[in-house]
Amino acid sequence: MAVPNTNTFSLQDVVDQFVKVNPPPDDLVDCFASAQSNFFDPSYEGNKDRLSNFRNYGGIWAGQFNTIVSGSLPSSTLWSNQVFTLSDSYIGHTVQVVWRYQSGSDYRGDLQLGGNVTLGETTFDLDTYSGTSWSTSRSSTGTYSSVVWYPIATGTTALRWNKRSGSGTPSGGTGLTPPPYTGGDSTYYYTEVSSGGSPSKYFWLRSPVVTISSGNKTIDWWRGNYGVAMGNLNIYIDVIT
């Protein structure tokens, strides 16, 4: 829990943030010594020499890029429903959800995202969605700030996510047939790993801007990860406002 986002918090509210420190801090100097530098809200951090600098300490603010999922992917012959619930601290913020897939050591490792994708208050049916707000990379950088973004397109373009309907991924030994759920939806996004010599490369996918509310704090999507050598997947929240 962050220091209350008001102008009436007390020194004790600040001290309470560091109760896990042994011994616990007992004055403002100790609090600053115990504080994590990247937990200060840039709007209030100032010179970190006064109590008001702790406003929204550990909270959420525009410009944060937070990891919510990180790990390696197994190979599976079945689609799996992925559901994650965000913390209450995201409520009221507009965000973008960002997937970063690092492909495995073999060219047969396409990752798929399909069906209905629910992000906070918004659900996208990829079968009918025709907007251009989803975007993907066309570079192999692993750093978010260096990504060059392009619209999702139908095809087999290397180093990016592509849109496909009605059949499995074009390369053999990788990918699943279209998702067998939500009324027969057949459209999905996938990473084209086999084109362009793409093992161990980064594939970025970024959602449209969505709002997180108390009524829906979930990220809900379907994942296909069948291949000879699946890689690693990170999912991030990019806080817009």
DRENKE-699065 format. One line per field, with one value per atom (N, C-alpha, C): x, y, z; residue number from 1. Coordinates in nm, 3 decimals. Layout:
u: c(X/...) $
v: c(Y/...) $
w: c(Z/...) $
i: c(NUM/...) $
END
This chain:
u: c(0.084/0.000/0.087/0.055/0.134/0.091/0.174/0.134/0.007/-0.093/-0.219/-0.197/-0.274/-0.259/-0.338/-0.298/-0.361/-0.251/-0.292/-0.195/-0.201/-0.269/-0.289/-0.221/-0.136/-0.071/0.033/0.065/0.154/0.289/0.382/0.511/0.493/0.396/0.373/0.330/0.252/0.214/0.337/0.436/0.560/0.637/0.651/0.724/0.663/0.531/0.462/0.499/0.552/0.592/0.716/0.789/0.919/0.928/0.814/0.812/0.891/0.919/0.996/1.145/1.187/1.327/1.363/1.475/1.517/1.654/1.660/1.548/1.464/1.335/1.249/1.294/1.271/1.309/1.225/1.284/1.210/1.213/1.270/1.264/1.269/1.250/1.240/1.369/1.482/1.610/1.619/1.581/1.583/1.485/1.370/1.271/1.329/1.396/1.455/1.565/1.641/1.749/1.693/1.573/1.511/1.430/1.398/1.309/1.378/1.296/1.348/1.330/1.436/1.437/1.329/1.308/1.211/1.067/1.044/0.908/0.850/0.932/0.882/0.809/0.690/0.617/0.691/0.730/0.805/0.735/0.602/0.529/0.554/0.601/0.613/0.752/0.841/0.963/1.056/1.057/1.141/1.283/1.337/1.472/1.473/1.355/1.343/1.394/1.355/1.400/1.285/1.162/1.048/0.938/0.848/0.745/0.658/0.627/0.538/0.597/0.728/0.789/0.742/0.684/0.638/0.496/0.435/0.299/0.298/0.208/0.191/0.314/0.395/0.511/0.462/0.522/0.481/0.351/0.296/0.171/0.192/0.089/0.093/0.085/0.168/0.163/0.198/0.163/0.188/0.337/0.366/0.504/0.563/0.496/0.546/0.529/0.624/0.620/0.647/0.540/0.548/0.531/0.614/0.604/0.495/0.403/0.302/0.314/0.379/0.400/0.538/0.610/0.741/0.772/0.811/0.847/0.861/0.913/0.930/0.800/0.782/0.661/0.689/0.601/0.611/0.549/0.565/0.493/0.366/0.254/0.126/0.043/-0.032/-0.120/-0.259/-0.281/-0.411/-0.401/-0.504/-0.516/-0.541/-0.490/-0.513/-0.561/-0.659/-0.712/-0.623/-0.574/-0.485/-0.561/-0.575/-0.648/-0.561/-0.540/-0.463/-0.544/-0.541/-0.613/-0.513/-0.531/-0.442/-0.476/-0.380/-0.402/-0.494/-0.552/-0.642/-0.574/-0.443/-0.372/-0.386/-0.427/-0.445/-0.584/-0.675/-0.813/-0.814/-0.886/-0.897/-0.791/-0.692/-0.585/-0.616/-0.569/-0.571/-0.433/-0.432/-0.308/-0.306/-0.190/-0.177/-0.111/-0.159/-0.100/0.000/0.118/0.227/0.277/0.278/0.336/0.474/0.572/0.704/0.742/0.744/0.781/0.923/1.008/1.142/1.140/1.153/1.140/1.250/1.225/1.321/1.435/1.509/1.631/1.605/1.479/1.444/1.344/1.338/1.245/1.101/1.078/0.941/0.895/0.853/0.811/0.715/0.616/0.521/0.432/0.408/0.315/0.189/0.071/-0.056/-0.140/-0.215/-0.311/-0.441/-0.549/-0.670/-0.799/-0.909/-1.043/-1.077/-1.150/-1.185/-1.077/-1.033/-0.929/-0.991/-1.001/-1.058/-0.946/-0.941/-0.841/-0.914/-0.924/-0.999/-1.143/-1.189/-1.330/-1.362/-1.262/-1.281/-1.257/-1.346/-1.328/-1.314/-1.210/-1.184/-1.210/-1.302/-1.325/-1.240/-1.132/-1.040/-1.103/-1.214/-1.284/-1.349/-1.396/-1.469/-1.396/-1.295/-1.226/-1.148/-1.172/-1.107/-1.027/-1.012/-0.938/-0.789/-0.717/-0.572/-0.493/-0.560/-0.493/-0.402/-0.418/-0.320/-0.194/-0.079/0.043/0.149/0.248/0.350/0.486/0.589/0.724/0.764/0.870/0.934/1.085/1.128/1.270/1.293/1.416/1.445/1.495/1.472/1.519/1.442/1.510/1.444/1.407/1.428/1.403/1.280/1.183/1.055/1.071/1.156/1.170/1.231/1.290/1.354/1.270/1.151/1.068/1.012/1.014/0.949/0.814/0.705/0.572/0.507/0.432/0.359/0.221/0.122/-0.010/-0.002/-0.098/-0.113/-0.161/-0.104/-0.145/-0.155/-0.231/-0.242/-0.122/-0.050/0.065/0.159/0.283/0.385/0.512/0.494/0.608/0.691/0.821/0.911/0.922/0.959/0.988/0.869/0.750/0.632/0.517/0.412/0.289/0.207/0.148/0.064/-0.077/-0.173/-0.312/-0.344/-0.413/-0.444/-0.582/-0.654/-0.787/-0.804/-0.883/-0.931/-0.840/-0.713/-0.622/-0.510/-0.428/-0.316/-0.204/-0.098/0.016/0.078/0.139/0.184/0.304/0.382/0.501/0.466/0.533/0.507/0.566/0.502/0.555/0.542/0.454/0.437/0.297/0.244/0.113/-0.002/-0.118/-0.240/-0.342/-0.438/-0.549/-0.628/-0.715/-0.783/-0.851/-0.865/-0.919/-1.058/-1.081/-1.209/-1.305/-1.326/-1.407/-1.475/-1.553/-1.627/-1.700/-1.780/-1.867/-1.796/-1.684/-1.615/-1.524/-1.478/-1.385/-1.265/-1.222/-1.112/-0.993/-1.000/-0.894/-0.801/-0.673/-0.575/-0.456/-0.375/-0.246/-0.137/-0.030/0.077/0.212/0.316/0.452/0.508/0.555/0.613/0.762/0.795/0.934/1.016/0.952/1.029/1.076/1.011/1.053/1.166/1.265/1.370/1.473/1.480/1.579/1.559/1.446/1.406/1.417/1.485/1.499/1.569/1.527/1.586/1.575/1.465/1.438/1.319/1.300/1.192/1.076/0.954/0.832/0.742/0.711/0.632/0.490/0.394/0.255/0.199/0.133/0.080/-0.069/-0.146/-0.291/-0.330/-0.456/-0.508/-0.510/-0.532/-0.544/-0.678/-0.675/-0.796/-0.796/-0.913/-0.928/-0.947/-0.883/-0.898/-0.996/-1.102/-1.203/-1.218/-1.288/-1.312/-1.400/-1.480/-1.567/-1.495/-1.380/-1.303/-1.155/-1.079/-0.934/-0.857/-0.924/-0.862/-0.801/-0.702/-0.647/-0.678/-0.761/-0.814/-0.792/-0.712/-0.684/-0.656/-0.657/-0.629/-0.492/-0.416/-0.277/-0.257/-0.192/-0.149/0.003/0.062/0.207/0.255/0.235/0.280/0.397/0.510/0.625/0.742/0.841/0.958/1.035/1.047/1.125/1.057/0.965/0.901/0.999/0.977/1.070/1.012/1.035/0.995/0.895/0.799/0.695/0.694/0.699/0.676/0.552/0.472/0.357/0.373/0.353/0.375/0.250/0.244/0.145/0.217/0.182/0.235/0.129/0.156/0.057/0.057/-0.058/-0.069/-0.111/-0.218/-0.263/-0.301) $
v: c(-0.120/0.000/0.124/0.217/0.339/0.441/0.540/0.653/0.711/0.747/0.799/0.914/0.914/1.016/1.141/1.200/1.322/1.413/1.529/1.620/1.615/1.514/1.509/1.390/1.317/1.202/1.248/1.157/1.191/1.121/1.159/1.092/0.944/0.910/0.770/0.693/0.756/0.691/0.655/0.744/0.718/0.606/0.614/0.511/0.373/0.368/0.240/0.171/0.247/0.187/0.099/0.114/0.049/-0.041/-0.095/-0.176/-0.305/-0.345/-0.468/-0.445/-0.321/-0.291/-0.319/-0.382/-0.417/-0.355/-0.261/-0.208/-0.113/-0.096/-0.006/0.138/0.221/0.361/0.434/0.529/0.602/0.753/0.799/0.941/0.956/1.078/1.102/1.066/1.093/1.060/0.911/0.831/0.686/0.642/0.709/0.673/0.691/0.803/0.825/0.724/0.689/0.592/0.455/0.424/0.294/0.292/0.411/0.419/0.371/0.314/0.275/0.391/0.426/0.546/0.544/0.427/0.422/0.410/0.416/0.413/0.553/0.657/0.793/0.836/0.894/0.950/1.074/1.078/1.193/1.326/1.324/1.449/1.511/1.430/1.478/1.459/1.383/1.340/1.456/1.564/1.680/1.639/1.692/1.658/1.549/1.488/1.383/1.431/1.551/1.608/1.654/1.616/1.659/1.553/1.560/1.459/1.450/1.562/1.562/1.486/1.462/1.387/1.242/1.194/1.056/1.040/1.149/1.136/1.036/0.940/0.835/0.745/0.740/0.650/0.506/0.437/0.300/0.290/0.403/0.402/0.386/0.420/0.409/0.548/0.577/0.705/0.686/0.787/0.781/0.765/0.675/0.650/0.524/0.464/0.338/0.226/0.134/0.017/-0.104/-0.171/-0.272/-0.413/-0.505/-0.646/-0.713/-0.784/-0.859/-1.010/-1.052/-1.194/-1.210/-1.312/-1.341/-1.488/-1.555/-1.695/-1.765/-1.885/-1.966/-2.037/-2.070/-2.136/-2.282/-2.372/-2.512/-2.525/-2.639/-2.670/-2.744/-2.704/-2.766/-2.781/-2.888/-2.913/-2.854/-2.783/-2.725/-2.574/-2.502/-2.362/-2.353/-2.249/-2.230/-2.088/-2.076/-1.947/-1.885/-1.765/-1.694/-1.578/-1.579/-1.475/-1.421/-1.290/-1.226/-1.109/-1.091/-0.981/-0.878/-0.754/-0.646/-0.600/-0.538/-0.487/-0.365/-0.333/-0.219/-0.087/-0.083/0.042/0.087/-0.003/0.034/0.091/0.081/0.125/0.275/0.309/0.448/0.491/0.407/0.442/0.389/0.460/0.408/0.349/0.233/0.160/0.094/0.046/-0.046/-0.173/-0.286/-0.415/-0.450/-0.494/-0.520/-0.664/-0.741/-0.874/-0.869/-0.933/-0.947/-1.095/-1.152/-1.293/-1.301/-1.372/-1.403/-1.546/-1.564/-1.698/-1.790/-1.920/-2.020/-2.040/-2.148/-2.172/-2.233/-2.265/-2.326/-2.237/-2.246/-2.162/-2.207/-2.323/-2.373/-2.343/-2.219/-2.179/-2.062/-2.063/-1.953/-1.948/-1.827/-1.803/-1.743/-1.784/-1.736/-1.672/-1.570/-1.503/-1.497/-1.552/-1.562/-1.541/-1.547/-1.538/-1.401/-1.397/-1.272/-1.236/-1.111/-1.062/-0.953/-0.975/-0.876/-0.808/-0.676/-0.595/-0.488/-0.504/-0.409/-0.400/-0.280/-0.259/-0.297/-0.334/-0.351/-0.495/-0.549/-0.681/-0.666/-0.727/-0.725/-0.865/-0.874/-0.998/-0.991/-1.066/-1.055/-1.100/-1.176/-1.216/-1.096/-1.000/-0.888/-0.755/-0.750/-0.624/-0.581/-0.459/-0.411/-0.283/-0.243/-0.122/-0.139/-0.031/-0.033/-0.004/-0.006/0.035/-0.072/-0.198/-0.298/-0.274/-0.287/-0.263/-0.366/-0.381/-0.483/-0.427/-0.495/-0.450/-0.496/-0.434/-0.488/-0.473/-0.512/-0.508/-0.611/-0.649/-0.757/-0.704/-0.576/-0.520/-0.578/-0.591/-0.637/-0.523/-0.399/-0.282/-0.207/-0.187/-0.128/0.009/0.092/0.229/0.234/0.123/0.120/0.053/0.007/-0.066/0.028/-0.018/0.051/-0.017/0.060/0.001/0.010/-0.097/-0.107/-0.164/-0.135/-0.197/-0.348/-0.420/-0.562/-0.579/-0.673/-0.697/-0.847/-0.885/-1.026/-1.064/-1.168/-1.209/-1.296/-1.301/-1.383/-1.301/-1.173/-1.086/-1.127/-1.138/-1.179/-1.070/-1.110/-1.021/-0.939/-0.985/-0.917/-1.015/-0.970/-1.047/-1.022/-1.129/-1.122/-1.170/-1.127/-1.168/-1.280/-1.383/-1.498/-1.553/-1.605/-1.659/-1.790/-1.880/-1.996/-2.116/-2.103/-2.217/-2.196/-2.299/-2.289/-2.203/-2.189/-2.111/-2.177/-2.101/-2.156/-2.249/-2.241/-2.328/-2.460/-2.568/-2.699/-2.717/-2.802/-2.835/-2.724/-2.628/-2.517/-2.460/-2.407/-2.342/-2.439/-2.390/-2.470/-2.421/-2.507/-2.464/-2.358/-2.284/-2.171/-2.209/-2.113/-2.139/-2.201/-2.309/-2.380/-2.330/-2.198/-2.145/-2.017/-1.957/-1.832/-1.833/-1.937/-1.940/-1.967/-2.036/-2.072/-1.966/-1.874/-1.771/-1.836/-1.776/-1.836/-1.743/-1.623/-1.524/-1.520/-1.507/-1.496/-1.413/-1.368/-1.305/-1.406/-1.407/-1.501/-1.441/-1.494/-1.451/-1.539/-1.479/-1.555/-1.573/-1.688/-1.715/-1.774/-1.852/-1.925/-1.837/-1.722/-1.633/-1.542/-1.528/-1.431/-1.474/-1.604/-1.651/-1.591/-1.624/-1.551/-1.622/-1.736/-1.791/-1.692/-1.696/-1.612/-1.463/-1.425/-1.284/-1.236/-1.105/-1.045/-1.004/-1.039/-1.005/-0.929/-0.803/-0.718/-0.701/-0.702/-0.676/-0.579/-0.471/-0.370/-0.349/-0.350/-0.334/-0.188/-0.163/-0.027/0.022/0.151/0.207/0.163/0.110/0.063/0.118/0.115/0.165/0.049/0.060/-0.040/0.015/-0.060/-0.015/-0.116/-0.075/-0.168/-0.284/-0.261/-0.367/-0.471/-0.434/-0.530/-0.492/-0.572/-0.550/-0.661/-0.737/-0.858/-0.838/-0.922/-0.942/-1.087/-1.106/-1.239/-1.265/-1.369/-1.400/-1.547/-1.595/-1.735/-1.746/-1.845/-1.861/-1.996/-1.994/-2.116/-2.119/-2.224/-2.233/-2.375/-2.412/-2.542/-2.523/-2.586/-2.575/-2.657/-2.675/-2.754/-2.687/-2.555/-2.485/-2.352/-2.354/-2.230/-2.149/-2.020/-1.931/-1.874/-1.746/-1.679/-1.568/-1.555/-1.453/-1.360/-1.229/-1.127/-1.048/-1.011/-0.924/-0.804/-0.685/-0.561/-0.475/-0.383/-0.277/-0.144/-0.075/0.058/0.159/0.234/0.326/0.455/0.490/0.606/0.730/0.719/0.830/0.776) $
w: c(0.000/0.000/0.000/-0.087/-0.096/0.008/0.029/0.112/0.051/0.133/0.078/-0.018/-0.126/-0.228/-0.188/-0.077/-0.027/0.025/0.072/0.132/0.285/0.339/0.484/0.548/0.474/0.534/0.636/0.725/0.835/0.819/0.902/0.904/0.932/1.016/1.047/0.923/0.834/0.708/0.627/0.628/0.556/0.622/0.755/0.829/0.804/0.795/0.776/0.646/0.549/0.423/0.438/0.545/0.557/0.680/0.721/0.843/0.826/0.703/0.683/0.699/0.709/0.729/0.873/0.896/1.032/1.062/1.158/1.237/1.154/1.190/1.113/1.127/1.025/1.034/1.138/1.205/1.308/1.286/1.175/1.142/0.991/0.944/0.801/0.728/0.789/0.726/0.701/0.801/0.785/0.676/0.668/0.566/0.427/0.404/0.273/0.245/0.348/0.329/0.292/0.342/0.316/0.186/0.135/0.019/-0.108/-0.198/-0.329/-0.425/-0.491/-0.573/-0.681/-0.742/-0.854/-0.806/-0.673/-0.620/-0.603/-0.622/-0.607/-0.733/-0.715/-0.827/-0.877/-1.004/-1.056/-1.035/-1.022/-1.003/-0.867/-0.771/-0.633/-0.574/-0.640/-0.573/-0.538/-0.615/-0.581/-0.550/-0.443/-0.398/-0.293/-0.268/-0.167/-0.032/0.003/0.129/0.217/0.179/0.260/0.253/0.348/0.361/0.235/0.173/0.057/-0.061/-0.059/-0.169/-0.172/-0.062/-0.056/-0.110/-0.154/-0.207/-0.323/-0.314/-0.416/-0.427/-0.322/-0.322/-0.344/-0.440/-0.470/-0.547/-0.590/-0.663/-0.813/-0.890/-1.035/-1.095/-1.193/-1.262/-1.409/-1.488/-1.632/-1.660/-1.754/-1.791/-1.733/-1.635/-1.580/-1.682/-1.679/-1.767/-1.678/-1.638/-1.533/-1.588/-1.543/-1.580/-1.496/-1.561/-1.486/-1.509/-1.617/-1.645/-1.706/-1.664/-1.723/-1.704/-1.813/-1.800/-1.934/-1.929/-2.050/-2.084/-2.211/-2.259/-2.292/-2.250/-2.294/-2.433/-2.494/-2.616/-2.579/-2.637/-2.603/-2.729/-2.737/-2.851/-2.831/-2.721/-2.691/-2.669/-2.710/-2.673/-2.523/-2.459/-2.316/-2.288/-2.198/-2.159/-2.052/-2.077/-1.985/-1.923/-1.789/-1.719/-1.606/-1.604/-1.499/-1.445/-1.314/-1.250/-1.201/-1.243/-1.203/-1.062/-0.996/-0.861/-0.866/-0.751/-0.742/-0.777/-0.768/-0.795/-0.939/-1.029/-1.170/-1.198/-1.104/-1.128/-1.161/-1.268/-1.310/-1.409/-1.433/-1.526/-1.666/-1.767/-1.903/-1.931/-1.993/-2.012/-2.150/-2.188/-2.300/-2.249/-2.297/-2.262/-2.371/-2.330/-2.425/-2.405/-2.514/-2.514/-2.578/-2.516/-2.578/-2.578/-2.696/-2.711/-2.766/-2.694/-2.745/-2.793/-2.923/-2.982/-2.933/-2.947/-2.902/-3.001/-2.984/-3.061/-3.199/-3.228/-3.356/-3.427/-3.559/-3.635/-3.620/-3.559/-3.540/-3.398/-3.375/-3.242/-3.243/-3.334/-3.343/-3.219/-3.169/-3.058/-3.115/-3.062/-3.113/-3.003/-3.040/-2.952/-3.029/-2.973/-3.054/-2.979/-3.058/-3.002/-2.951/-2.840/-2.775/-2.675/-2.678/-2.588/-2.502/-2.371/-2.280/-2.203/-2.213/-2.144/-2.067/-1.936/-1.855/-1.901/-1.933/-1.969/-2.114/-2.194/-2.338/-2.381/-2.464/-2.523/-2.674/-2.728/-2.872/-2.928/-3.022/-3.095/-3.221/-3.226/-3.339/-3.470/-3.462/-3.584/-3.654/-3.576/-3.634/-3.619/-3.535/-3.510/-3.635/-3.680/-3.803/-3.779/-3.652/-3.623/-3.644/-3.632/-3.655/-3.528/-3.414/-3.290/-3.232/-3.269/-3.231/-3.316/-3.256/-3.332/-3.295/-3.382/-3.365/-3.406/-3.365/-3.398/-3.538/-3.586/-3.705/-3.686/-3.570/-3.535/-3.426/-3.406/-3.311/-3.178/-3.148/-3.023/-2.904/-2.791/-2.670/-2.578/-2.622/-2.539/-2.589/-2.502/-2.541/-2.605/-2.549/-2.600/-2.740/-2.785/-2.916/-3.024/-2.988/-3.083/-3.190/-3.314/-3.424/-3.447/-3.443/-3.445/-3.582/-3.615/-3.741/-3.714/-3.799/-3.782/-3.803/-3.743/-3.770/-3.915/-3.986/-4.124/-4.148/-4.250/-4.286/-4.372/-4.330/-4.407/-4.327/-4.371/-4.305/-4.284/-4.248/-4.231/-4.109/-4.128/-4.020/-3.914/-3.794/-3.681/-3.636/-3.665/-3.613/-3.599/-3.530/-3.522/-3.648/-3.702/-3.821/-3.787/-3.867/-3.850/-3.948/-3.901/-3.987/-3.950/-4.049/-4.027/-4.103/-4.047/-4.121/-4.127/-4.089/-4.095/-3.995/-3.979/-3.887/-3.944/-3.866/-3.912/-4.035/-4.125/-4.252/-4.244/-4.138/-4.127/-4.060/-4.102/-4.046/-3.908/-3.827/-3.696/-3.594/-3.621/-3.527/-3.543/-3.435/-3.441/-3.438/-3.394/-3.384/-3.485/-3.517/-3.601/-3.526/-3.595/-3.531/-3.400/-3.312/-3.178/-3.182/-3.108/-3.111/-3.003/-2.993/-2.884/-2.929/-2.841/-2.865/-2.998/-3.017/-3.134/-3.265/-3.260/-3.383/-3.439/-3.354/-3.402/-3.470/-3.581/-3.656/-3.675/-3.619/-3.639/-3.518/-3.545/-3.437/-3.486/-3.394/-3.424/-3.392/-3.472/-3.444/-3.482/-3.422/-3.452/-3.564/-3.670/-3.781/-3.755/-3.696/-3.655/-3.769/-3.856/-3.957/-4.072/-4.094/-4.203/-4.156/-4.239/-4.210/-4.108/-4.080/-3.984/-3.846/-3.783/-3.664/-3.529/-3.515/-3.379/-3.287/-3.160/-3.054/-3.086/-3.147/-3.176/-3.093/-3.087/-3.009/-3.099/-3.055/-3.126/-3.028/-3.060/-2.972/-3.026/-2.934/-2.968/-2.865/-2.911/-2.820/-2.846/-2.739/-2.750/-2.771/-2.810/-2.804/-2.659/-2.640/-2.506/-2.446/-2.323/-2.255/-2.113/-2.049/-1.914/-1.817/-1.702/-1.596/-1.493/-1.465/-1.371/-1.259/-1.154/-1.043/-1.086/-1.192/-1.242/-1.325/-1.382/-1.462/-1.459/-1.388/-1.377/-1.446/-1.533/-1.587/-1.725/-1.752/-1.885/-1.921/-2.023/-2.054/-2.203/-2.235/-2.375/-2.390/-2.514/-2.544/-2.611/-2.565/-2.611/-2.678/-2.794/-2.860/-2.863/-2.809/-2.803/-2.832/-2.959/-3.005/-3.100/-3.071/-3.158/-3.105/-3.189/-3.153/-3.039/-3.044/-2.942/-2.912/-2.815/-2.773/-2.688/-2.683/-2.613/-2.485/-2.461/-2.337/-2.366/-2.275/-2.291/-2.170/-2.198/-2.097/-2.135/-2.035/-2.058/-1.965/-2.022/-1.949/-1.950/-1.855/-1.856/-1.876/-1.984/-2.011/-1.967/-1.861/-1.805/-1.887/-1.945/-2.032/-1.952/-1.873/-1.789/-1.652) $
i: c(1/1/1/2/2/2/3/3/3/4/4/4/5/5/5/6/6/6/7/7/7/8/8/8/9/9/9/10/10/10/11/11/11/12/12/12/13/13/13/14/14/14/15/15/15/16/16/16/17/17/17/18/18/18/19/19/19/20/20/20/21/21/21/22/22/22/23/23/23/24/24/24/25/25/25/26/26/26/27/27/27/28/28/28/29/29/29/30/30/30/31/31/31/32/32/32/33/33/33/34/34/34/35/35/35/36/36/36/37/37/37/38/38/38/39/39/39/40/40/40/41/41/41/42/42/42/43/43/43/44/44/44/45/45/45/46/46/46/47/47/47/48/48/48/49/49/49/50/50/50/51/51/51/52/52/52/53/53/53/54/54/54/55/55/55/56/56/56/57/57/57/58/58/58/59/59/59/60/60/60/61/61/61/62/62/62/63/63/63/64/64/64/65/65/65/66/66/66/67/67/67/68/68/68/69/69/69/70/70/70/71/71/71/72/72/72/73/73/73/74/74/74/75/75/75/76/76/76/77/77/77/78/78/78/79/79/79/80/80/80/81/81/81/82/82/82/83/83/83/84/84/84/85/85/85/86/86/86/87/87/87/88/88/88/89/89/89/90/90/90/91/91/91/92/92/92/93/93/93/94/94/94/95/95/95/96/96/96/97/97/97/98/98/98/99/99/99/100/100/100/101/101/101/102/102/102/103/103/103/104/104/104/105/105/105/106/106/106/107/107/107/108/108/108/109/109/109/110/110/110/111/111/111/112/112/112/113/113/113/114/114/114/115/115/115/116/116/116/117/117/117/118/118/118/119/119/119/120/120/120/121/121/121/122/122/122/123/123/123/124/124/124/125/125/125/126/126/126/127/127/127/128/128/128/129/129/129/130/130/130/131/131/131/132/132/132/133/133/133/134/134/134/135/135/135/136/136/136/137/137/137/138/138/138/139/139/139/140/140/140/141/141/141/142/142/142/143/143/143/144/144/144/145/145/145/146/146/146/147/147/147/148/148/148/149/149/149/150/150/150/151/151/151/152/152/152/153/153/153/154/154/154/155/155/155/156/156/156/157/157/157/158/158/158/159/159/159/160/160/160/161/161/161/162/162/162/163/163/163/164/164/164/165/165/165/166/166/166/167/167/167/168/168/168/169/169/169/170/170/170/171/171/171/172/172/172/173/173/173/174/174/174/175/175/175/176/176/176/177/177/177/178/178/178/179/179/179/180/180/180/181/181/181/182/182/182/183/183/183/184/184/184/185/185/185/186/186/186/187/187/187/188/188/188/189/189/189/190/190/190/191/191/191/192/192/192/193/193/193/194/194/194/195/195/195/196/196/196/197/197/197/198/198/198/199/199/199/200/200/200/201/201/201/202/202/202/203/203/203/204/204/204/205/205/205/206/206/206/207/207/207/208/208/208/209/209/209/210/210/210/211/211/211/212/212/212/213/213/213/214/214/214/215/215/215/216/216/216/217/217/217/218/218/218/219/219/219/220/220/220/221/221/221/222/222/222/223/223/223/224/224/224/225/225/225/226/226/226/227/227/227/228/228/228/229/229/229/230/230/230/231/231/231/232/232/232/233/233/233/234/234/234/235/235/235/236/236/236/237/237/237/238/238/238/239/239/239/240/240/240/241/241/241) $
END
